[in-house]
Amino acid sequence: MVKLTKIYTRGGDGGQTSLGDGTRLAKNAVRVAAYGTTDEANAAIGLARLHTSGDADEMLARIQDDLFDLGADLCTPGDDFSESESALRMTQAQIDRLESEIDAMNDDLAPLTSFILPGGSAASAYLHLARTVSRRAERLMVELSDSEPVNPLAIKFINRLSDHLFVMARHLNDQGQSDVLWRPGANR
Protein backbone atom coordinates (compact mmCIF):
# COMPACT_ATOMS: atom_id res chain seq x y z
CA MET A 1 0.00 0.00 0.00
CA VAL A 2 1.24 3.47 -0.85
CA LYS A 3 1.50 5.96 2.00
CA LEU A 4 2.27 9.59 1.22
CA THR A 5 2.88 11.83 4.19
CA LYS A 6 4.45 14.73 2.34
CA ILE A 7 3.39 15.82 -1.14
CA TYR A 8 6.37 17.95 -2.09
CA THR A 9 9.94 16.70 -1.74
CA ARG A 10 11.86 19.29 -3.76
CA GLY A 11 13.59 16.33 -5.42
CA GLY A 12 12.29 17.30 -8.85
CA ASP A 13 13.19 20.97 -8.68
CA GLY A 14 16.24 20.37 -10.87
CA GLY A 15 14.24 18.77 -13.68
CA GLN A 16 14.66 15.14 -12.69
CA THR A 17 12.33 12.58 -11.15
CA SER A 18 12.78 9.19 -9.51
CA LEU A 19 11.65 6.03 -11.25
CA GLY A 20 10.20 3.01 -9.47
CA ASP A 21 13.64 1.50 -8.97
CA GLY A 22 15.11 4.74 -7.58
CA THR A 23 16.91 5.72 -10.79
CA ARG A 24 16.88 9.45 -11.48
CA LEU A 25 15.75 10.51 -14.94
CA ALA A 26 15.07 13.82 -16.70
CA LYS A 27 11.41 14.81 -16.55
CA ASN A 28 11.34 15.23 -20.33
CA ALA A 29 12.52 11.65 -20.99
CA VAL A 30 10.28 9.51 -23.17
CA ARG A 31 9.66 7.07 -20.31
CA VAL A 32 8.38 9.87 -18.08
CA ALA A 33 6.29 11.28 -20.94
CA ALA A 34 4.75 7.84 -21.51
CA TYR A 35 3.62 7.27 -17.95
CA GLY A 36 2.67 10.92 -17.57
CA THR A 37 0.41 10.60 -20.59
CA THR A 38 -1.29 7.54 -19.09
CA ASP A 39 -2.02 9.78 -16.10
CA GLU A 40 -3.59 12.34 -18.48
CA ALA A 41 -5.79 9.60 -19.95
CA ASN A 42 -6.81 8.66 -16.42
CA ALA A 43 -7.79 12.27 -15.69
CA ALA A 44 -9.91 12.41 -18.87
CA ILE A 45 -11.64 9.19 -17.79
CA GLY A 46 -12.32 10.84 -14.44
CA LEU A 47 -14.13 13.62 -16.31
CA ALA A 48 -16.15 11.06 -18.27
CA ARG A 49 -17.14 9.35 -15.02
CA LEU A 50 -18.90 12.52 -13.91
CA HIS A 51 -21.45 11.59 -16.60
CA THR A 52 -21.65 7.78 -16.22
CA SER A 53 -23.33 5.30 -13.92
CA GLY A 54 -23.94 1.58 -13.63
CA ASP A 55 -21.84 -0.88 -15.62
CA ALA A 56 -20.05 1.82 -17.62
CA ASP A 57 -18.93 3.59 -14.46
CA GLU A 58 -17.78 0.31 -12.91
CA MET A 59 -15.74 -0.50 -16.02
CA LEU A 60 -14.16 2.95 -16.01
CA ALA A 61 -13.31 2.65 -12.30
CA ARG A 62 -11.44 -0.60 -13.01
CA ILE A 63 -9.70 1.03 -15.95
CA GLN A 64 -8.54 3.91 -13.76
CA ASP A 65 -6.91 1.41 -11.39
CA ASP A 66 -5.37 -0.38 -14.38
CA LEU A 67 -3.93 2.89 -15.67
CA PHE A 68 -2.14 3.38 -12.36
CA ASP A 69 -0.84 -0.20 -12.73
CA LEU A 70 0.33 0.76 -16.23
CA GLY A 71 2.10 3.84 -14.86
CA ALA A 72 3.80 1.68 -12.24
CA ASP A 73 4.90 -0.75 -14.95
CA LEU A 74 6.29 2.05 -17.13
CA CYS A 75 8.13 3.79 -14.28
CA THR A 76 10.04 0.60 -13.46
CA PRO A 77 12.72 0.04 -16.10
CA GLY A 78 14.19 -3.35 -16.87
CA ASP A 79 13.53 -6.36 -19.03
CA ASP A 80 11.94 -8.70 -16.48
CA PHE A 81 8.21 -8.23 -17.03
CA SER A 82 7.05 -10.82 -14.53
CA GLU A 83 5.24 -9.36 -11.54
CA SER A 84 7.27 -9.35 -8.35
CA GLU A 85 7.33 -7.63 -4.99
CA SER A 86 9.50 -4.91 -6.50
CA ALA A 87 7.62 -4.37 -9.78
CA LEU A 88 3.93 -4.18 -10.65
CA ARG A 89 3.47 -5.37 -14.25
CA MET A 90 0.51 -5.45 -16.63
CA THR A 91 -1.04 -8.88 -17.13
CA GLN A 92 -2.84 -10.71 -19.90
CA ALA A 93 -5.92 -10.91 -17.64
CA GLN A 94 -6.26 -7.10 -17.76
CA ILE A 95 -6.21 -7.19 -21.57
CA ASP A 96 -8.65 -10.12 -21.68
CA ARG A 97 -11.10 -8.20 -19.48
CA LEU A 98 -10.97 -5.20 -21.82
CA GLU A 99 -11.59 -7.44 -24.84
CA SER A 100 -14.53 -9.14 -23.14
CA GLU A 101 -16.08 -5.79 -22.25
CA ILE A 102 -15.50 -4.47 -25.79
CA ASP A 103 -17.25 -7.51 -27.27
CA ALA A 104 -20.22 -7.19 -24.90
CA MET A 105 -20.71 -3.47 -25.61
CA ASN A 106 -20.16 -3.91 -29.34
CA ASP A 107 -22.94 -6.52 -29.57
CA ASP A 108 -25.53 -3.73 -29.20
CA LEU A 109 -24.02 -1.41 -31.81
CA ALA A 110 -24.93 -1.07 -35.45
CA PRO A 111 -21.96 -1.32 -37.82
CA LEU A 112 -20.21 1.94 -38.57
CA THR A 113 -21.15 3.72 -41.81
CA SER A 114 -18.82 6.70 -41.31
CA PHE A 115 -16.04 7.88 -39.07
CA ILE A 116 -17.25 9.18 -35.70
CA LEU A 117 -16.58 12.71 -34.49
CA PRO A 118 -16.12 13.26 -30.75
CA GLY A 119 -19.44 14.35 -29.33
CA GLY A 120 -22.98 13.29 -28.67
CA SER A 121 -23.32 12.94 -24.92
CA ALA A 122 -20.91 14.55 -22.46
CA ALA A 123 -19.68 11.11 -21.38
CA SER A 124 -18.97 10.14 -24.98
CA ALA A 125 -17.12 13.37 -25.72
CA TYR A 126 -14.87 12.88 -22.68
CA LEU A 127 -14.31 9.23 -23.60
CA HIS A 128 -13.14 10.31 -27.05
CA LEU A 129 -10.75 12.73 -25.35
CA ALA A 130 -9.46 9.89 -23.15
CA ARG A 131 -9.15 7.70 -26.26
CA THR A 132 -6.96 10.22 -28.08
CA VAL A 133 -4.77 10.72 -25.01
CA SER A 134 -4.44 6.91 -24.76
CA ARG A 135 -3.32 6.80 -28.38
CA ARG A 136 -0.68 9.44 -27.61
CA ALA A 137 0.50 7.34 -24.65
CA GLU A 138 0.70 4.34 -26.97
CA ARG A 139 2.84 6.26 -29.46
CA LEU A 140 5.19 7.30 -26.67
CA MET A 141 5.39 3.73 -25.37
CA VAL A 142 6.26 2.46 -28.84
CA GLU A 143 8.88 5.21 -29.18
CA LEU A 144 10.33 4.17 -25.81
CA SER A 145 10.39 0.52 -26.91
CA ASP A 146 12.68 1.50 -29.81
CA SER A 147 15.46 2.24 -27.31
CA GLU A 148 14.54 0.45 -24.06
CA PRO A 149 12.63 -2.67 -23.06
CA VAL A 150 8.90 -2.08 -22.52
CA ASN A 151 6.51 -4.73 -21.30
CA PRO A 152 4.72 -5.96 -24.46
CA LEU A 153 1.54 -6.43 -22.39
CA ALA A 154 1.67 -2.74 -21.46
CA ILE A 155 1.57 -1.79 -25.14
CA LYS A 156 -1.22 -4.29 -25.82
CA PHE A 157 -3.20 -2.92 -22.89
CA ILE A 158 -3.02 0.72 -24.01
CA ASN A 159 -3.90 -0.28 -27.57
CA ARG A 160 -6.92 -2.23 -26.41
CA LEU A 161 -7.90 0.56 -24.01
CA SER A 162 -8.32 3.06 -26.83
CA ASP A 163 -10.58 0.55 -28.61
CA HIS A 164 -12.56 0.08 -25.39
CA LEU A 165 -13.03 3.82 -24.93
CA PHE A 166 -14.18 4.19 -28.55
CA VAL A 167 -16.76 1.41 -28.22
CA MET A 168 -17.95 2.70 -24.85
CA ALA A 169 -18.34 6.22 -26.30
CA ARG A 170 -20.59 4.76 -29.00
CA HIS A 171 -22.44 2.62 -26.47
CA LEU A 172 -23.15 5.67 -24.29
CA ASN A 173 -24.42 7.56 -27.34
CA ASP A 174 -27.67 5.57 -27.31
CA GLN A 175 -25.94 2.46 -28.67
CA GLY A 176 -24.51 4.56 -31.50
CA GLN A 177 -27.80 6.21 -32.46
CA SER A 178 -26.57 9.62 -31.22
CA ASP A 179 -23.07 9.33 -32.68
CA VAL A 180 -21.87 12.41 -34.51
CA LEU A 181 -20.84 11.22 -37.96
CA TRP A 182 -18.18 12.75 -40.17
CA ARG A 183 -19.62 14.20 -43.37
CA PRO A 184 -16.68 14.19 -45.79
CA GLY A 185 -16.42 17.44 -47.74
CA ALA A 186 -19.65 18.81 -46.24
CA ASN A 187 -18.31 22.33 -45.76
CA ARG A 188 -16.57 22.97 -49.07
N, C-alpha and C positions, 0 to 999 in steps of 0.2 A: 504494500500500500504506500502511496506517495504521501508525504507529509511536508508541507511547506509552511515554515514559520516566519520567513522573511521573504518578501516579494522581490526586493531589489538587492543585488549583491555587489554592484559596481564592477563585476567581472567582465562585462561586455562593453564597458565604456571605451575601450581601445579598438573596438571593431571586431572582436573575436568572441566566440561562444564555445561552450563545452559540449562535446558530443556525449553520447550515452556511455562510452568507455573512458571518458575523462580527457580525451584528446581535444586540444584547442584548435579551432578552425575559423577562418575569416567568415564573417557574417554574410558576405556576398558569394560564398562558395556554392557550387551547384547543389551539393548535398543539402545545405541549409535552405537553399531556395526550394528544393523539392519538398522537404518536410514542412517548410513554412507555407507552401502553397496547399498542401493537404489541410493545414489548419484553416486557410482561407475557405476552402471548400466546406469544411465543417461549420464555419461561421455562416455561410450562405444556407446550409441545411438548417441551421438554427433559425434563420429568418423564415424559411419555408414552414418550419414546424409551428410557427405562430398561426398558421392557417390550415393545419391538418388536425385530424383526430383519428381515433380507431386504429385499424390495421396499418394504415399509411404512417401514422405517427409512431407506432411501435416499431415499424421497419426502420424509419429514419433515426429513432433513438439508438437502435442496434448499430446502424451505420455510423453514427457519431462516435460510439465507443470504438468501432473498428478503425475509424480514421485516426484515433489516438494510438491504437495498436500500430497502424501503418507508420505514423510519425515516429514511434518508438523503434520500429524496425529500421527505418531510414536513418535515424540518428545514431545507430550502432553499426559502425563500419566493420568490415570483415567478410570472409567468404564461407563461414559456417552459418547456414541458414536454418539449422535445427533450433527449436526453442530450448532455452536453458534458463537457469536461475539468473544469469547475467544478461540475457538478451531475449526480448519479446519479439517473436517473428510471426508474420502472416502465415495462415494455414490454408490448405485446400478446402477445409470445411467452411471457411468464411466465403470463399468464392462459390462453392456449391450452394450455399444458402442464397446468395445474390441471384444465381442462375435460376433456382427454384422459384424465388419471388418474381423474377422477371417473367418466367413462363406463366405463372398464375395470373399476373396482371395483364399480360399480353393476350390471354385467352379471350378477354372481354372486348378487345379492340378491333375495329375494322382495319383492314390493310391500308397502308398509307397510299395516297394518290398524289401527294405533293410533299415538298419539304415543309417542316413545321417552323414557324417563327415563335420565339419566346413570347408567351402571353397567355391569354385566356383568363384563368383564375389567378389570384395572387400566389397561391401555393405553386401552381405550375410555372409561373414566371420566375419565382425564386429557385425552383428546382432546375430550370434551364440555366440560371446563373451558376448554380452549384455544379451542373454538368460541365459547363465551359471551364470553370476553374479546375475541375477534376481532370479535364483534358490537358490543361496547361501543366498540372502536376505530373501527368503521365509523360508529357514531352520532356520535362525536366528529369524525370526518373530514367527515361531512355537515354538522354544526354549523359547523365551520370554513369549509366551502365557502359558507355563507350570507354570510360577511363578507370572505373572502379567496379568491384563486384556489387551487384544489387540483387536482392532476393527476387528470383523470377516470379514467385507467388505474389510479391508486392506489386509488380507491374501488371500481372493478370488481374489482381483485385481492383486496381484503379481503373483499368480498362473496362472491366465488367461493371464497376460502379457507375461510370458515365452512361452506360447502356441502361442500367437500373433507373437512374434519375430521369432519363429520357422517357422510358416507358411509364414511370410513375407520373411524370408531368402530364402525359397523355391520359392516363387513367383518371387523374384528378380533374381533367377537363371533360367531365361527363363522358368517360370512356372514349375520348377522342372527338366527341361531337362538338365540343367548343374549342377545338384546336384552331389556332390562327395559321392559315395556310399561306405559303409563299405564292404570289401571283407573278410569275416570271414576265418581266417587261411591262408590267401594268402601268407604270408611271412614265413611260417614254413620251 
